[in-house]
Amino acid sequence: MDPIYLDYNATTPVRPEVVRAMTACLSGPPGNPSSQHRFGREARAARERARSQVARAAGCRPSEVLFTSGGTEADNLAIRGVLEASPERRHVITASTEHEAILHTLGALSPTRAETTILPVDEDGRIRPSDLESALRPDTALVTLMGANNETGVLADLATLGAICRQRQVLFHVDAVQMFGKVPFSFSGLPLDLASISSHKIGGPKGVGALLVRDGVSLPAQQTGGGQERGIRPGTENLPGIVGFGEAAELAAGEVASEAPRLAALRDRLEQGILQAFPAAQVNGDRGNRLPNTCNVSFPGLDGESLLIALDLEGVAVSTGAACQAGAAEPSHVLMGMGRSAAQAGSSLRFSLGTPSRDSDIVGVLEILPRILSRLSATGSAPSGQGHL
Ligand SMILES: Cc1ncc(COP(=O)(O)O)c(C=O)c1O
């Protein structure tokens, strides 16, 4: 059987149209977008075309797209930039289930630069708007929350949360890395000030992304160099990456209306099959309000890492949580944040689908997984309580 890839939230294959656009850029003339001659002008035109493609896909103005090396850099730039721009305010609000790009960035800032309030989530992974309201303070500089969780797919109510921030005149940054291109997203249609997006989650190359910065929001550069990206993100641009990102963004946005229901139907079939094969399984996250491509399941009494390895040996790629946590000894902070015990969190798998996913992938997993589940149940692969080792 062909290998089955169900780890699209970790990364996606680069789409053929993107490869073609990038290849043309890589093998074309050697333009630096900052150069004055015709080669430079052509490179600038390619960069600006990609900026317009990303802007259209994200529902914002081209002037609001700032290219970065990916979601992690965009998150860093948003947090560090806003704090530098408002030295009199150092309070930041985030949530316990955020990505490490947010939590570790806030954790790395000294108490003189940032004081962080971490909001809890309910057992379905949702933030209560009343918790945000009561956490806001006169010295709050920034609220940073994710649009969609990478492990569970749970979607935040950005309209409500953003409206609260607007009312209190606090900047609102959204890590939209997992939601952009998977569900409709409009930066200007929501009360947002900053949003991070990334190319490799939507069929584009790795190492490129963008921070969307609402016109009028001031953001000091967090590195020094030339004047690229309005001086906020200096350094010669990754032009092939940017061109590929533009192409991927346009494709994803054009297909989201048909892809979202198609993937939700495949995901639901997978979930039903899992629950039939293992009735004690528990789906993690708000089932009515999730990314259409994501399914996170706990298998009580079993060890997620052993399941992942057994599936891998049979050619099925899934995840026990965030890609960067794989191999870590800690159970998922996302599931723990939702009130799961270490054992429950350590018994979980994430299945995430993408544009190349087909019926045959689901049929294949549902053939393989039940066998593995009964074998591991019989041999007693109990979780150690340590989570992934
Ligand atoms: C929610 C979220 N934010 C940020 C990132 C980091 O993005 P990048 O890999 O482009 O640095 C990821 C990647 O897994 C993510 O899932």
The ligand as an SDF file (V2000), in Angstrom:
LIG
                    3D

 16 16  0  0  0  0  0  0  0  0999 V2000
   -0.3420   27.8050   15.2860 C   0  0  0  0  0  0  0  0  0  0  0  0
    1.0500   27.9080   14.7640 C   0  0  0  0  0  0  0  0  0  0  0  0
    1.7420   29.0490   14.9200 N   0  0  0  0  0  0  0  0  0  0  0  0
    2.9890   29.1910   14.4580 C   0  0  0  0  0  0  0  0  0  0  0  0
    3.6230   28.1620   13.8050 C   0  0  0  0  0  0  0  0  0  0  0  0
    5.0150   28.3740   13.3040 C   0  0  0  0  0  0  0  0  0  0  0  0
    4.9950   28.6080   11.9040 O   0  0  0  0  0  0  0  0  0  0  0  0
    6.3280   28.3780   11.0430 P   0  0  0  0  0  0  0  0  0  0  0  0
    6.5310   26.8800   10.9640 O   0  0  0  0  0  0  0  0  0  0  0  0
    6.0340   28.9840    9.7040 O   0  0  0  0  0  0  0  0  0  0  0  0
    7.4430   29.0600   11.7420 O   0  0  0  0  0  0  0  0  0  0  0  0
    2.9590   26.9390   13.6320 C   0  0  0  0  0  0  0  0  0  0  0  0
    3.6400   25.7930   12.9970 C   0  0  0  0  0  0  0  0  0  0  0  0
    3.4310   24.6500   13.3570 O   0  0  0  0  0  0  0  0  0  0  0  0
    1.6320   26.8050   14.1170 C   0  0  0  0  0  0  0  0  0  0  0  0
    0.9480   25.6760   13.9840 O   0  0  0  0  0  0  0  0  0  0  0  0
  1  2  1  0
  2  3  1  0
  2 15  2  0
  3  4  2  0
  4  5  1  0
  5  6  1  0
  5 12  2  0
  6  7  1  0
  7  8  1  0
  8  9  2  0
  8 10  1  0
  8 11  1  0
 12 13  1  0
 12 15  1  0
 13 14  2  0
 15 16  1  0
M  END
$$$$
